Amino acid sequence: MQQDVIEVYLLRHAHAGDPGKWTGDDAERPLSSKGRKQAERLGRFLAEHRFRPDAIVTSPKLRARETAELVAVPLNARIETDERLAGALDADLLALVIDGAGGGRVVLVGHDPDFSELAAGLCGANHLPLTKGTLVRIDVTPPLRAGSGTLRWLLPPDLIETGS
């Protein structure tokens, strides 16, 4: 019997400026105005295309939380914070985070190089760079493991029209 496909959504936080120019705690680095616009556009774009996540789970770092909040508003989506998204992820940890969110369609908001490495690993690719503000969908038949996913979308912020 074939199990249901899990839609894994990874959203790298939007633009947050140059980390080398930030003088405070890196966890408190906010989105730049460019990043805020990227996240707002993505939220509107997804709403216009009737995308409805069960939840958005974000890293506790400010730039990820702000990205999640700006995307969630037009989607009427609930937001949860998960400390595990602040660091490196593998397929096993990803499965725990998704299960903890209690939905079949969960958007995870986090950071690089973690998300690019995770996306590449799930798809069995050597390299799959996610620019800031990129949303990727990877379909996986459980159990989640390296090479078990199929890339369905890769939506970089510059693909969405600035008028959206």
ABEGO torsion letter per residue (X at the ends): XBBBBBBBBBBBBBBAEBAAABABBAAABBBBAAAAAAAAAAAAAAAAAGBBBABBBBBABAAAAAAAAAAAAAAGBBBBBBAAAABBBBAAAAAAAAAAAGBABBBBBBBOAAAAAAAAAAAGBABBBBBBGBBBBBBBBOBBBBGABBBABBBBAAABBAAX
